[in-house]
């Protein structure tokens, strides 16, 4: 199997490293003007991984697409629609595409596979790779479990079985809506967790976890997915790495936002909070934690006060 990874940032470079470690012929593409690409081209490594022999680095998108049997995309979610159109020029829509990224389109609330389908891709050739795991731990040999989901069960099984290893065990997903919404929304919860960490209220993260999963389950159900997906690997199963880990960008964003420190790395939960407000309105679903994060990030409400207000809301049944 020949795989091209489009995107050479933190996660894209790890995917390249992982695939190559499994003996897969791998090409990794990045924009020539990007800092991530420049670092890899000049040094062959970044702060996370070192690219070994057999890995081809290129800034030629046509070359990356044409040489691949399978394409993996790992970029900022807000740039997916543009990239989908570009790789289609080189026949990218004729090949299986795995989206290894977590997010929603900011202005529309569209899921990532919806963006691909609207861009002319066959849904049966699309899959998503989501679930818990940090590069810093994977590269130390610490294993984790992840999830492959999609519209085509045969493709899901083929990808999961082909890419599994002792380092990553893959489960088969059966709810593409739930998997995408759950994976994206856990980053919003990560921002909330970071604010609680910064304010010294770590003990409230238990309530955040319980209510956060229930909030997301309601949205998934309203959108036609299986609400139980919110309690699987795509969402609740990813809370340890997102709400507690020192390596979580979203948690760190929330913590440093509380402290008034600028965070210069990608925190997808920022865009996702805005997108989820679009979905809340469209599907008439109450998302109090997400709204609180939105108010903190976009309306500049006091971070800790906004979250603590949630715990003063009227009582509700635990599973409501």
Protein Blocks (a to p, Z undefined) as FASTA:
>chain_A
ZZddedjbfklmmmmmmmmmnopacdddddfkbmklmmmmmnopafkbccdehiacdfbf
klmmmmpmbdcddddfklmmmmmmmmmmnopmmpccddddddddfklopafklmmmmnop
afklgccdededdfklmmnopacddddddfblklmmmmmmmmgcfkbccdddfbfklmmm
mmmmmmmmmmmmmmmmmnopamlmmmmmmmmmmmmmmmmmmnopafklmmmmklmmmmmm
mmmpmklmklmmmmmmmnopacfbdcfklmmmmmmmmmmmmnopacfklmmmmmmmmnop
afklmmmmmmmpccddfkZZ
